[in-house]
Amino acid sequence: MNADQRPNPMVLSTRRESESDAAADHANAIAEVEQAIRLLDGLDELATAAHVARFDAVHAALGDALSGIDRI
């Protein structure tokens, strides 16, 4: 094994950081989805006319989370 084939500490460090960033992004995406779903809590207590605004908010939040899926 020559020097070019040996693991470089800098490369390994960068790889660990990017793996840790990916894990953090994944956790954030899951939290965003769960938060969006919680917007549906108490929906049955709202007037039917208010449901549309709530569904729109959930749809937008889920769309934002889905658009960030590439970073996971």
PDB file of N, CA, C and O in Angstrom:
ATOM      1  N   MET A   1       0.856  -1.169   0.000  1.00  0.00           N
ATOM      2  CA  MET A   1       0.000   0.000   0.000  1.00  0.00           C
ATOM      3  C   MET A   1       0.899   1.228   0.000  1.00  0.00           C
ATOM      4  O   MET A   1       1.767   1.367   0.862  1.00  0.00           O
ATOM      5  N   ASN A   2       0.697   2.103  -0.949  1.00  0.00           N
ATOM      6  CA  ASN A   2       1.510   3.314  -0.982  1.00  0.00           C
ATOM      7  C   ASN A   2       0.807   4.444  -0.228  1.00  0.00           C
ATOM      8  O   ASN A   2      -0.308   4.274   0.266  1.00  0.00           O
ATOM      9  N   ALA A   3       1.466   5.589  -0.147  1.00  0.00           N
ATOM     10  CA  ALA A   3       0.948   6.711   0.635  1.00  0.00           C
ATOM     11  C   ALA A   3      -0.393   7.208   0.094  1.00  0.00           C
ATOM     12  O   ALA A   3      -1.226   7.694   0.858  1.00  0.00           O
ATOM     13  N   ASP A   4      -0.607   7.088  -1.221  1.00  0.00           N
ATOM     14  CA  ASP A   4      -1.866   7.549  -1.800  1.00  0.00           C
ATOM     15  C   ASP A   4      -3.035   6.650  -1.441  1.00  0.00           C
ATOM     16  O   ASP A   4      -4.186   7.087  -1.476  1.00  0.00           O
ATOM     17  N   GLN A   5      -2.762   5.420  -1.101  1.00  0.00           N
ATOM     18  CA  GLN A   5      -3.826   4.468  -0.803  1.00  0.00           C
ATOM     19  C   GLN A   5      -4.176   4.429   0.682  1.00  0.00           C
ATOM     20  O   GLN A   5      -5.227   3.911   1.061  1.00  0.00           O
ATOM     21  N   ARG A   6      -3.301   4.972   1.517  1.00  0.00           N
ATOM     22  CA  ARG A   6      -3.568   4.954   2.957  1.00  0.00           C
ATOM     23  C   ARG A   6      -4.674   5.946   3.303  1.00  0.00           C
ATOM     24  O   ARG A   6      -4.792   6.997   2.674  1.00  0.00           O
ATOM     25  N   PRO A   7      -5.480   5.607   4.303  1.00  0.00           N
ATOM     26  CA  PRO A   7      -6.525   6.541   4.717  1.00  0.00           C
ATOM     27  C   PRO A   7      -5.899   7.845   5.201  1.00  0.00           C
ATOM     28  O   PRO A   7      -4.970   7.846   6.009  1.00  0.00           O
ATOM     29  N   ASN A   8      -6.403   8.899   4.713  1.00  0.00           N
ATOM     30  CA  ASN A   8      -5.944  10.220   5.096  1.00  0.00           C
ATOM     31  C   ASN A   8      -6.824  10.713   6.239  1.00  0.00           C
ATOM     32  O   ASN A   8      -8.046  10.746   6.090  1.00  0.00           O
ATOM     33  N   PRO A   9      -6.240  11.100   7.383  1.00  0.00           N
ATOM     34  CA  PRO A   9      -7.060  11.547   8.514  1.00  0.00           C
ATOM     35  C   PRO A   9      -8.003  12.690   8.150  1.00  0.00           C
ATOM     36  O   PRO A   9      -9.120  12.762   8.662  1.00  0.00           O
ATOM     37  N   MET A  10      -7.565  13.568   7.280  1.00  0.00           N
ATOM     38  CA  MET A  10      -8.420  14.689   6.878  1.00  0.00           C
ATOM     39  C   MET A  10      -9.640  14.183   6.105  1.00  0.00           C
ATOM     40  O   MET A  10     -10.758  14.649   6.321  1.00  0.00           O
ATOM     41  N   VAL A  11      -9.411  13.226   5.203  1.00  0.00           N
ATOM     42  CA  VAL A  11     -10.515  12.666   4.433  1.00  0.00           C
ATOM     43  C   VAL A  11     -11.466  11.914   5.365  1.00  0.00           C
ATOM     44  O   VAL A  11     -12.685  12.040   5.243  1.00  0.00           O
ATOM     45  N   LEU A  12     -10.917  11.140   6.284  1.00  0.00           N
ATOM     46  CA  LEU A  12     -11.756  10.397   7.224  1.00  0.00           C
ATOM     47  C   LEU A  12     -12.552  11.349   8.095  1.00  0.00           C
ATOM     48  O   LEU A  12     -13.724  11.096   8.372  1.00  0.00           O
ATOM     49  N   SER A  13     -11.943  12.428   8.528  1.00  0.00           N
ATOM     50  CA  SER A  13     -12.624  13.418   9.354  1.00  0.00           C
ATOM     51  C   SER A  13     -13.771  14.053   8.577  1.00  0.00           C
ATOM     52  O   SER A  13     -14.867  14.220   9.112  1.00  0.00           O
ATOM     53  N   THR A  14     -13.528  14.404   7.333  1.00  0.00           N
ATOM     54  CA  THR A  14     -14.561  15.001   6.495  1.00  0.00           C
ATOM     55  C   THR A  14     -15.698  14.018   6.267  1.00  0.00           C
ATOM     56  O   THR A  14     -16.869  14.398   6.286  1.00  0.00           O
ATOM     57  N   ARG A  15     -15.353  12.760   6.052  1.00  0.00           N
ATOM     58  CA  ARG A  15     -16.377  11.737   5.836  1.00  0.00           C
ATOM     59  C   ARG A  15     -17.251  11.599   7.082  1.00  0.00           C
ATOM     60  O   ARG A  15     -18.474  11.505   6.970  1.00  0.00           O
ATOM     61  N   ARG A  16     -16.635  11.587   8.271  1.00  0.00           N
ATOM     62  CA  ARG A  16     -17.407  11.477   9.509  1.00  0.00           C
ATOM     63  C   ARG A  16     -18.335  12.677   9.664  1.00  0.00           C
ATOM     64  O   ARG A  16     -19.485  12.525  10.074  1.00  0.00           O
ATOM     65  N   GLU A  17     -17.834  13.882   9.334  1.00  0.00           N
ATOM     66  CA  GLU A  17     -18.660  15.072   9.453  1.00  0.00           C
ATOM     67  C   GLU A  17     -19.837  15.005   8.490  1.00  0.00           C
ATOM     68  O   GLU A  17     -20.959  15.352   8.860  1.00  0.00           O
ATOM     69  N   SER A  18     -19.597  14.564   7.262  1.00  0.00           N
ATOM     70  CA  SER A  18     -20.693  14.512   6.303  1.00  0.00           C
ATOM     71  C   SER A  18     -21.707  13.436   6.689  1.00  0.00           C
ATOM     72  O   SER A  18     -22.904  13.620   6.470  1.00  0.00           O
ATOM     73  N   GLU A  19     -21.256  12.325   7.256  1.00  0.00           N
ATOM     74  CA  GLU A  19     -22.182  11.296   7.733  1.00  0.00           C
ATOM     75  C   GLU A  19     -22.991  11.836   8.897  1.00  0.00           C
ATOM     76  O   GLU A  19     -24.191  11.580   8.997  1.00  0.00           O
ATOM     77  N   SER A  20     -22.340  12.581   9.774  1.00  0.00           N
ATOM     78  CA  SER A  20     -23.037  13.152  10.913  1.00  0.00           C
ATOM     79  C   SER A  20     -24.007  14.232  10.455  1.00  0.00           C
ATOM     80  O   SER A  20     -25.091  14.367  11.021  1.00  0.00           O
ATOM     81  N   ASP A  21     -23.628  15.010   9.429  1.00  0.00           N
ATOM     82  CA  ASP A  21     -24.531  16.011   8.867  1.00  0.00           C
ATOM     83  C   ASP A  21     -25.746  15.331   8.248  1.00  0.00           C
ATOM     84  O   ASP A  21     -26.871  15.806   8.404  1.00  0.00           O
ATOM     85  N   ALA A  22     -25.528  14.235   7.556  1.00  0.00           N
ATOM     86  CA  ALA A  22     -26.638  13.498   6.939  1.00  0.00           C
ATOM     87  C   ALA A  22     -27.587  12.970   8.005  1.00  0.00           C
ATOM     88  O   ALA A  22     -28.805  13.018   7.834  1.00  0.00           O
ATOM     89  N   ALA A  23     -27.040  12.470   9.097  1.00  0.00           N
ATOM     90  CA  ALA A  23     -27.886  11.967  10.181  1.00  0.00           C
ATOM     91  C   ALA A  23     -28.691  13.112  10.801  1.00  0.00           C
ATOM     92  O   ALA A  23     -29.867  12.947  11.123  1.00  0.00           O
ATOM     93  N   ALA A  24     -28.061  14.254  10.961  1.00  0.00           N
ATOM     94  CA  ALA A  24     -28.762  15.416  11.513  1.00  0.00           C
ATOM     95  C   ALA A  24     -29.854  15.888  10.552  1.00  0.00           C
ATOM     96  O   ALA A  24     -30.953  16.233  10.986  1.00  0.00           O
ATOM     97  N   ASP A  25     -29.558  15.906   9.251  1.00  0.00           N
ATOM     98  CA  ASP A  25     -30.556  16.293   8.257  1.00  0.00           C
ATOM     99  C   ASP A  25     -31.742  15.342   8.278  1.00  0.00           C
ATOM    100  O   ASP A  25     -32.894  15.766   8.177  1.00  0.00           O
ATOM    101  N   HIS A  26     -31.449  14.052   8.410  1.00  0.00           N
ATOM    102  CA  HIS A  26     -32.513  13.045   8.467  1.00  0.00           C
ATOM    103  C   HIS A  26     -33.392  13.282   9.690  1.00  0.00           C
ATOM    104  O   HIS A  26     -34.619  13.254   9.595  1.00  0.00           O
ATOM    105  N   ALA A  27     -32.764  13.514  10.832  1.00  0.00           N
ATOM    106  CA  ALA A  27     -33.521  13.763  12.063  1.00  0.00           C
ATOM    107  C   ALA A  27     -34.356  15.031  11.934  1.00  0.00           C
ATOM    108  O   ALA A  27     -35.499  15.072  12.390  1.00  0.00           O
ATOM    109  N   ASN A  28     -33.795  16.060  11.316  1.00  0.00           N
ATOM    110  CA  ASN A  28     -34.544  17.306  11.126  1.00  0.00           C
ATOM    111  C   ASN A  28     -35.729  17.106  10.195  1.00  0.00           C
ATOM    112  O   ASN A  28     -36.810  17.643  10.436  1.00  0.00           O
ATOM    113  N   ALA A  29     -35.530  16.340   9.143  1.00  0.00           N
ATOM    114  CA  ALA A  29     -36.625  16.083   8.193  1.00  0.00           C
ATOM    115  C   ALA A  29     -37.760  15.335   8.883  1.00  0.00           C
ATOM    116  O   ALA A  29     -38.933  15.648   8.679  1.00  0.00           O
ATOM    117  N   ILE A  30     -37.412  14.360   9.689  1.00  0.00           N
ATOM    118  CA  ILE A  30     -38.442  13.607  10.422  1.00  0.00           C
ATOM    119  C   ILE A  30     -39.175  14.524  11.391  1.00  0.00           C
ATOM    120  O   ILE A  30     -40.397  14.449  11.517  1.00  0.00           O
ATOM    121  N   ALA A  31     -38.436  15.386  12.072  1.00  0.00           N
ATOM    122  CA  ALA A  31     -39.058  16.329  13.010  1.00  0.00           C
ATOM    123  C   ALA A  31     -39.997  17.285  12.278  1.00  0.00           C
ATOM    124  O   ALA A  31     -41.070  17.611  12.785  1.00  0.00           O
ATOM    125  N   GLU A  32     -39.599  17.734  11.087  1.00  0.00           N
ATOM    126  CA  GLU A  32     -40.450  18.628  10.297  1.00  0.00           C
ATOM    127  C   GLU A  32     -41.754  17.943   9.908  1.00  0.00           C
ATOM    128  O   GLU A  32     -42.822  18.550   9.981  1.00  0.00           O
ATOM    129  N   VAL A  33     -41.670  16.687   9.498  1.00  0.00           N
ATOM    130  CA  VAL A  33     -42.870  15.938   9.113  1.00  0.00           C
ATOM    131  C   VAL A  33     -43.769  15.725  10.331  1.00  0.00           C
ATOM    132  O   VAL A  33     -44.984  15.904  10.247  1.00  0.00           O
ATOM    133  N   GLU A  34     -43.177  15.348  11.450  1.00  0.00           N
ATOM    134  CA  GLU A  34     -43.979  15.128  12.654  1.00  0.00           C
ATOM    135  C   GLU A  34     -44.656  16.417  13.115  1.00  0.00           C
ATOM    136  O   GLU A  34     -45.803  16.402  13.563  1.00  0.00           O
ATOM    137  N   GLN A  35     -43.936  17.526  13.001  1.00  0.00           N
ATOM    138  CA  GLN A  35     -44.514  18.816  13.372  1.00  0.00           C
ATOM    139  C   GLN A  35     -45.683  19.164  12.444  1.00  0.00           C
ATOM    140  O   GLN A  35     -46.710  19.674  12.892  1.00  0.00           O
ATOM    141  N   ALA A  36     -45.518  18.888  11.169  1.00  0.00           N
ATOM    142  CA  ALA A  36     -46.590  19.159  10.207  1.00  0.00           C
ATOM    143  C   ALA A  36     -47.825  18.330  10.525  1.00  0.00           C
ATOM    144  O   ALA A  36     -48.947  18.834  10.475  1.00  0.00           O
ATOM    145  N   ILE A  37     -47.619  17.072  10.851  1.00  0.00           N
ATOM    146  CA  ILE A  37     -48.752  16.185  11.163  1.00  0.00           C
ATOM    147  C   ILE A  37     -49.460  16.648  12.442  1.00  0.00           C
ATOM    148  O   ILE A  37     -50.678  16.526  12.566  1.00  0.00           O
ATOM    149  N   ARG A  38     -48.683  17.177  13.385  1.00  0.00           N
ATOM    150  CA  ARG A  38     -49.299  17.665  14.626  1.00  0.00           C
ATOM    151  C   ARG A  38     -50.234  18.847  14.367  1.00  0.00           C
ATOM    152  O   ARG A  38     -51.098  19.142  15.192  1.00  0.00           O
ATOM    153  N   LEU A  39     -50.070  19.520  13.238  1.00  0.00           N
ATOM    154  CA  LEU A  39     -50.987  20.607  12.897  1.00  0.00           C
ATOM    155  C   LEU A  39     -52.415  20.097  12.710  1.00  0.00           C
ATOM    156  O   LEU A  39     -53.373  20.868  12.769  1.00  0.00           O
ATOM    157  N   LEU A  40     -52.544  18.794  12.485  1.00  0.00           N
ATOM    158  CA  LEU A  40     -53.878  18.212  12.326  1.00  0.00           C
ATOM    159  C   LEU A  40     -54.545  17.910  13.664  1.00  0.00           C
ATOM    160  O   LEU A  40     -55.744  17.637  13.713  1.00  0.00           O
ATOM    161  N   ASP A  41     -53.772  17.958  14.752  1.00  0.00           N
ATOM    162  CA  ASP A  41     -54.350  17.734  16.081  1.00  0.00           C
ATOM    163  C   ASP A  41     -55.414  18.800  16.363  1.00  0.00           C
ATOM    164  O   ASP A  41     -55.212  19.982  16.083  1.00  0.00           O
ATOM    165  N   GLY A  42     -56.505  18.380  16.899  1.00  0.00           N
ATOM    166  CA  GLY A  42     -57.571  19.302  17.256  1.00  0.00           C
ATOM    167  C   GLY A  42     -58.402  19.774  16.081  1.00  0.00           C
ATOM    168  O   GLY A  42     -59.231  20.673  16.223  1.00  0.00           O
ATOM    169  N   LEU A  43     -58.187  19.179  14.930  1.00  0.00           N
ATOM    170  CA  LEU A  43     -58.928  19.573  13.739  1.00  0.00           C
ATOM    171  C   LEU A  43     -60.432  19.400  13.945  1.00  0.00           C
ATOM    172  O   LEU A  43     -61.226  20.202  13.454  1.00  0.00           O
ATOM    173  N   ASP A  44     -60.815  18.362  14.665  1.00  0.00           N
ATOM    174  CA  ASP A  44     -62.238  18.105  14.885  1.00  0.00           C
ATOM    175  C   ASP A  44     -62.889  19.172  15.752  1.00  0.00           C
ATOM    176  O   ASP A  44     -64.115  19.278  15.788  1.00  0.00           O
ATOM    177  N   GLU A  45     -62.084  19.961  16.448  1.00  0.00           N
ATOM    178  CA  GLU A  45     -62.628  21.025  17.294  1.00  0.00           C
ATOM    179  C   GLU A  45     -62.797  22.336  16.527  1.00  0.00           C
ATOM    180  O   GLU A  45     -63.424  23.267  17.032  1.00  0.00           O
ATOM    181  N   LEU A  46     -62.247  22.419  15.320  1.00  0.00           N
ATOM    182  CA  LEU A  46     -62.352  23.628  14.515  1.00  0.00           C
ATOM    183  C   LEU A  46     -63.596  23.594  13.637  1.00  0.00           C
ATOM    184  O   LEU A  46     -64.122  22.531  13.310  1.00  0.00           O
ATOM    185  N   ALA A  47     -64.039  24.765  13.275  1.00  0.00           N
ATOM    186  CA  ALA A  47     -65.146  24.856  12.321  1.00  0.00           C
ATOM    187  C   ALA A  47     -64.673  24.268  10.993  1.00  0.00           C
ATOM    188  O   ALA A  47     -63.497  24.369  10.644  1.00  0.00           O
ATOM    189  N   THR A  48     -65.575  23.671  10.274  1.00  0.00           N
ATOM    190  CA  THR A  48     -65.223  23.036   9.001  1.00  0.00           C
ATOM    191  C   THR A  48     -64.539  24.021   8.057  1.00  0.00           C
ATOM    192  O   THR A  48     -63.625  23.646   7.323  1.00  0.00           O
ATOM    193  N   ALA A  49     -64.970  25.258   8.073  1.00  0.00           N
ATOM    194  CA  ALA A  49     -64.380  26.277   7.196  1.00  0.00           C
ATOM    195  C   ALA A  49     -62.896  26.482   7.490  1.00  0.00           C
ATOM    196  O   ALA A  49     -62.143  26.871   6.597  1.00  0.00           O
ATOM    197  N   ALA A  50     -62.468  26.233   8.708  1.00  0.00           N
ATOM    198  CA  ALA A  50     -61.063  26.409   9.093  1.00  0.00           C
ATOM    199  C   ALA A  50     -60.195  25.225   8.670  1.00  0.00           C
ATOM    200  O   ALA A  50     -58.968  25.315   8.694  1.00  0.00           O
ATOM    201  N   HIS A  51     -60.820  24.130   8.288  1.00  0.00           N
ATOM    202  CA  HIS A  51     -60.064  22.933   7.898  1.00  0.00           C
ATOM    203  C   HIS A  51     -59.191  23.188   6.672  1.00  0.00           C
ATOM    204  O   HIS A  51     -58.062  22.702   6.597  1.00  0.00           O
ATOM    205  N   VAL A  52     -59.712  23.946   5.715  1.00  0.00           N
ATOM    206  CA  VAL A  52     -58.974  24.180   4.470  1.00  0.00           C
ATOM    207  C   VAL A  52     -57.641  24.856   4.766  1.00  0.00           C
ATOM    208  O   VAL A  52     -56.609  24.439   4.240  1.00  0.00           O
ATOM    209  N   ALA A  53     -57.647  25.882   5.591  1.00  0.00           N
ATOM    210  CA  ALA A  53     -56.408  26.591   5.931  1.00  0.00           C
ATOM    211  C   ALA A  53     -55.434  25.660   6.637  1.00  0.00           C
ATOM    212  O   ALA A  53     -54.230  25.702   6.385  1.00  0.00           O
ATOM    213  N   ARG A  54     -55.956  24.823   7.518  1.00  0.00           N
ATOM    214  CA  ARG A  54     -55.088  23.895   8.250  1.00  0.00           C
ATOM    215  C   ARG A  54     -54.492  22.871   7.298  1.00  0.00           C
ATOM    216  O   ARG A  54     -53.297  22.583   7.370  1.00  0.00           O
ATOM    217  N   PHE A  55     -55.314  22.312   6.401  1.00  0.00           N
ATOM    218  CA  PHE A  55     -54.807  21.339   5.431  1.00  0.00           C
ATOM    219  C   PHE A  55     -53.775  21.978   4.507  1.00  0.00           C
ATOM    220  O   PHE A  55     -52.779  21.349   4.150  1.00  0.00           O
ATOM    221  N   ASP A  56     -54.015  23.226   4.124  1.00  0.00           N
ATOM    222  CA  ASP A  56     -53.038  23.934   3.282  1.00  0.00           C
ATOM    223  C   ASP A  56     -51.710  24.094   4.007  1.00  0.00           C
ATOM    224  O   ASP A  56     -50.652  23.924   3.402  1.00  0.00           O
ATOM    225  N   ALA A  57     -51.753  24.419   5.295  1.00  0.00           N
ATOM    226  CA  ALA A  57     -50.529  24.583   6.086  1.00  0.00           C
ATOM    227  C   ALA A  57     -49.769  23.262   6.188  1.00  0.00           C
ATOM    228  O   ALA A  57     -48.545  23.231   6.067  1.00  0.00           O
ATOM    229  N   VAL A  58     -50.504  22.176   6.410  1.00  0.00           N
ATOM    230  CA  VAL A  58     -49.875  20.851   6.492  1.00  0.00           C
ATOM    231  C   VAL A  58     -49.285  20.467   5.140  1.00  0.00           C
ATOM    232  O   VAL A  58     -48.167  19.958   5.066  1.00  0.00           O
ATOM    233  N   HIS A  59     -50.030  20.710   4.087  1.00  0.00           N
ATOM    234  CA  HIS A  59     -49.556  20.381   2.745  1.00  0.00           C
ATOM    235  C   HIS A  59     -48.270  21.152   2.429  1.00  0.00           C
ATOM    236  O   HIS A  59     -47.325  20.580   1.886  1.00  0.00           O
ATOM    237  N   ALA A  60     -48.230  22.423   2.761  1.00  0.00           N
ATOM    238  CA  ALA A  60     -47.035  23.244   2.514  1.00  0.00           C
ATOM    239  C   ALA A  60     -45.844  22.734   3.326  1.00  0.00           C
ATOM    240  O   ALA A  60     -44.731  22.642   2.810  1.00  0.00           O
ATOM    241  N   ALA A  61     -46.079  22.407   4.591  1.00  0.00           N
ATOM    242  CA  ALA A  61     -44.992  21.920   5.452  1.00  0.00           C
ATOM    243  C   ALA A  61     -44.455  20.582   4.950  1.00  0.00           C
ATOM    244  O   ALA A  61     -43.245  20.358   4.944  1.00  0.00           O
ATOM    245  N   LEU A  62     -45.348  19.701   4.533  1.00  0.00           N
ATOM    246  CA  LEU A  62     -44.900  18.412   4.007  1.00  0.00           C
ATOM    247  C   LEU A  62     -44.173  18.590   2.673  1.00  0.00           C
ATOM    248  O   LEU A  62     -43.205  17.883   2.394  1.00  0.00           O
ATOM    249  N   GLY A  63     -44.634  19.524   1.860  1.00  0.00           N
ATOM    250  CA  GLY A  63     -43.949  19.826   0.603  1.00  0.00           C
ATOM    251  C   GLY A  63     -42.540  20.336   0.845  1.00  0.00           C
ATOM    252  O   GLY A  63     -41.609  19.958   0.135  1.00  0.00           O
ATOM    253  N   ASP A  64     -42.377  21.202   1.856  1.00  0.00           N
ATOM    254  CA  ASP A  64     -41.043  21.708   2.202  1.00  0.00           C
ATOM    255  C   ASP A  64     -40.141  20.571   2.652  1.00  0.00           C
ATOM    256  O   ASP A  64     -38.981  20.491   2.249  1.00  0.00           O
ATOM    257  N   ALA A  65     -40.678  19.693   3.489  1.00  0.00           N
ATOM    258  CA  ALA A  65     -39.881  18.563   3.985  1.00  0.00           C
ATOM    259  C   ALA A  65     -39.500  17.646   2.828  1.00  0.00           C
ATOM    260  O   ALA A  65     -38.369  17.162   2.767  1.00  0.00           O
ATOM    261  N   LEU A  66     -40.417  17.407   1.927  1.00  0.00           N
ATOM    262  CA  LEU A  66     -40.160  16.531   0.796  1.00  0.00           C
ATOM    263  C   LEU A  66     -39.150  17.149  -0.163  1.00  0.00           C
ATOM    264  O   LEU A  66     -38.332  16.436  -0.743  1.00  0.00           O
ATOM    265  N   SER A  67     -39.199  18.456  -0.332  1.00  0.00           N
ATOM    266  CA  SER A  67     -38.257  19.108  -1.251  1.00  0.00           C
ATOM    267  C   SER A  67     -36.837  19.028  -0.723  1.00  0.00           C
ATOM    268  O   SER A  67     -35.886  19.148  -1.495  1.00  0.00           O
ATOM    269  N   GLY A  68     -36.675  18.827   0.577  1.00  0.00           N
ATOM    270  CA  GLY A  68     -35.349  18.701   1.158  1.00  0.00           C
ATOM    271  C   GLY A  68     -34.850  17.269   1.239  1.00  0.00           C
ATOM    272  O   GLY A  68     -33.806  17.015   1.841  1.00  0.00           O
ATOM    273  N   ILE A  69     -35.568  16.339   0.652  1.00  0.00           N
ATOM    274  CA  ILE A  69     -35.222  14.923   0.760  1.00  0.00           C
ATOM    275  C   ILE A  69     -33.851  14.612   0.175  1.00  0.00           C
ATOM    276  O   ILE A  69     -33.198  13.663   0.609  1.00  0.00           O
ATOM    277  N   ASP A  70     -33.408  15.394  -0.801  1.00  0.00           N
ATOM    278  CA  ASP A  70     -32.106  15.155  -1.425  1.00  0.00           C
ATOM    279  C   ASP A  70     -30.969  15.305  -0.445  1.00  0.00           C
ATOM    280  O   ASP A  70     -29.902  14.725  -0.650  1.00  0.00           O
ATOM    281  N   ARG A  71     -31.165  16.059   0.604  1.00  0.00           N
ATOM    282  CA  ARG A  71     -30.080  16.262   1.558  1.00  0.00           C
ATOM    283  C   ARG A  71     -29.960  15.129   2.558  1.00  0.00           C
ATOM    284  O   ARG A  71     -29.046  15.121   3.382  1.00  0.00           O
ATOM    285  N   ILE A  72     -30.882  14.166   2.492  1.00  0.00           N
ATOM    286  CA  ILE A  72     -30.829  13.030   3.429  1.00  0.00           C
ATOM    287  C   ILE A  72     -29.976  11.937   2.833  1.00  0.00           C
ATOM    288  O   ILE A  72     -29.795  10.888   3.452  1.00  0.00           O
TER     289      ILE A  72
END
